Amino acid sequence: MRRFALTLLAALSPVAAATSWVKPTPTLVATDYGSYGFKFLPKAVGGSSAKESWGELFQLQADGTLKTLWKHPLVNTPARVLIGPRGHVVTLDNWGGENGTMHAVVIYDPTGKVVADLNYSQVTSGFACARCNAAGGPLVTLAYTPKYTSYGNADEWFLLLRDDKGRGPTISLRTGKHKTDWNGKKTN
């Protein structure tokens, strides 16, 4: 009987581990061309999960030094951090599903001002997302791959969240609003 219980416990261990989140660790992220970098610094407040996090956006100068553009607390402790081509910082979801559907996409401009703090419903409105509801709650990072585009105008960049069929929301980094076509319909 004891052998059976140990075998059962060993078989179930990977399942339990697959749905748990490890403690967030400091992360360094850079833009594709390396002109901007971002430090994500989680701060543990009791327990094993970070309840607060800080961010620091910096820019690589021509002489090789780093210029800090902003450093302050983040709205959430994100599951993923991205930097747009013009220095916009995007945080996706909440680490470990904390705070449920709040702060699914937070966009900071290059000065650190919050451009948008979108909840899960605001991000996925009008887009089906069956794979988002796993691993502790609705998470856009489970179903969408983030990309950037400027649609031919390098002054305004957009965050594209695309599923494996190429569909999903398109959000302006400048305004935080969904991109719409000529008649006001949300585009993907």
Secondary structure, DSSP 8 states (H G I E B T S, - for coil): -HHHHHHHHHHHHHHHHHT-------EEEE-TTSSEEEEEEEEE-SSSSEEEEEEEEEEE-TTS-EEEEEEEE-SS--SEEEE-TTS-EEEES-GGGTTTTTTSEEEE-TTS-EEEEE-HHHHHTTS--GGGB-SSSB-GGGT-EEEEE-TT-TTS-EEEEE-TTS---EEETTT--B-B-TTS-B--
